């Protein structure tokens, strides 16, 4: 098999990139290790920045998102006693869209056949070869048979554990990492949300988040030590803890119900640089991870895809290699700003094991300052709604 661009990974980043390239007449093939239903079964983020919404609009795949998604003008920070509203629409003139990553992926997936995007699922043992040359190729197994895909360029959209980043020699890159001493225990339930906007809560007992997927489906989180087991958290215990941490105003509106899904996700901040090596480019979680505080993961992948698609179109249609050469620097400039915001919000809203009375007092003082400062709220709103690409 031969194509212009081989894309590794058929999550939202890989599918977004594939659609953007096909819209420009560029040949590409997407390889995915899992089945389509498995990809759709993964519960992920649900807050979309303007960059992500804009890409779906550009592709003409935004109809269901506009019909079923929830446009939000703001969100809340809670300190255990009150809700501090960040008016992102009033402060920035923009909104965010609450629309589950699963649904966005479904929209992209269902449009592949009609738009000529070839996706090969259940591609096992994917390996990248000759990435430092102008003729890289990918080998994989499909239905037990050995296959080879030749390409001019390869884009790794295959997540933190995929083979793309691992194909880059250790001497050619650098890893930056912070592993957090807690995880987020999440519960998904078919109950109305306790507030029409998200609430990020800082409480003496720990962090909590009240989120939603629709008017009738809610997603809640509490932070727990990494040693915790999901079996030790029956539904009632989670609901009780949420009611305490979110504060009395939010707790009064919590509707309890049986969990559809429960899980504990570890948190880390991670960046691999550079995001390009030879004929290989990295997008999304293959190059960086952010803690979910601030909802940057999917949106950061979308901005990578925006830059990568722009560079690839220049390369193939204008015979201009400068976009490819400059891709990493351009993408990383936005990556580090998003990492900074996610890290700072995580530090503000969580209790770390090493924290004492002084650190707790600093969090209380910072939240009190934010509550009374339009400048502080504007900075948070600008970062939350998404920095320009």
DABEL-V372857 format. One record per backbone hydrogen bond with DSSP energy under -0.5 kcal/mol. NH is the residue of the N-H (numbers start at 1). CO is the residue of the C=O. Records with the same first field share a line. If there is no record, write none. Layout:
NH: CO ; CO
This chain:
3: 150
5: 27
6: 153
7: 5 ; 29
8: 6 ; 155
9: 7 ; 31
15: 11
16: 12
17: 13
18: 14
19: 15
20: 16
21: 17
22: 18
23: 19
24: 20 ; 21
25: 22
26: 21
29: 5
30: 118
31: 7
32: 120
39: 35
40: 36
41: 37 ; 38
42: 38 ; 39
44: 42
48: 46 ; 97
50: 385
53: 49
54: 50
55: 51
56: 52
57: 53
58: 54
59: 55
60: 56 ; 57
61: 56
66: 62
67: 63
68: 64
69: 64 ; 65
70: 98
71: 69
72: 96
75: 86
76: 198
77: 84
78: 200
79: 82
84: 77
85: 83
86: 75
87: 85
88: 86
89: 73
91: 87
92: 88
93: 88 ; 89
94: 88
96: 72
97: 48
98: 70
99: 46 ; 97
101: 45
104: 100
105: 101
106: 102
107: 103
108: 104
109: 105
110: 106
111: 107
112: 109
115: 111 ; 112
116: 113
117: 112
118: 28 ; 116
119: 117
120: 30
121: 119
122: 34
123: 32
124: 122 ; 141
127: 139
129: 137
133: 130
137: 129
138: 149
139: 127
140: 147
141: 124
142: 145
145: 142
147: 140
149: 138
150: 1 ; 148
151: 136
152: 4
153: 4
154: 279
155: 6
156: 281
157: 8 ; 155
162: 159
166: 162
167: 163 ; 164
168: 165
172: 169
173: 170
174: 273
176: 271
178: 269
180: 267
183: 224
184: 265
185: 183 ; 222
186: 184 ; 263
187: 220
188: 261
189: 218
190: 258
191: 189
199: 210
200: 76
201: 199 ; 208
202: 78
203: 201 ; 206
206: 203
208: 201
209: 221
210: 199
211: 209 ; 219
213: 217
214: 217
218: 189
219: 211
220: 187
221: 209
222: 185
223: 207
224: 183
226: 181
228: 225
232: 229
233: 230
237: 234
238: 234
239: 235
240: 236
241: 237
242: 238
243: 239
244: 240
245: 241
246: 242
247: 244
251: 247
252: 248
253: 250
254: 251
255: 192
256: 254
260: 188
261: 188
263: 186
265: 184
266: 264
267: 182
269: 178
270: 289
271: 176
272: 287
273: 174
277: 280
279: 131
280: 277
281: 154
282: 275
283: 156
286: 283
287: 284
288: 284
289: 270
295: 292
300: 296
301: 297
302: 298
303: 299
304: 300
305: 301
306: 302
307: 303
308: 304
309: 305
310: 306
311: 307
312: 308
313: 309
314: 310
315: 311
316: 312
317: 313
318: 313 ; 314
320: 314
321: 319
325: 321
326: 322
327: 323 ; 324
330: 326
331: 327
332: 328
333: 329
334: 330 ; 331
335: 331
336: 332
337: 333
338: 334
339: 335
340: 336
341: 337
342: 338
343: 339
344: 340
345: 341
346: 342
347: 343
348: 344
349: 345
350: 346
352: 350
355: 352
360: 356
361: 357
362: 358
363: 359
364: 360
365: 361
366: 362
367: 363
368: 364
369: 365
370: 366
371: 367
372: 368 ; 369
373: 369 ; 370
374: 372
377: 373
378: 374
379: 375
380: 376
381: 377
382: 378
383: 379
384: 380
385: 381
386: 382
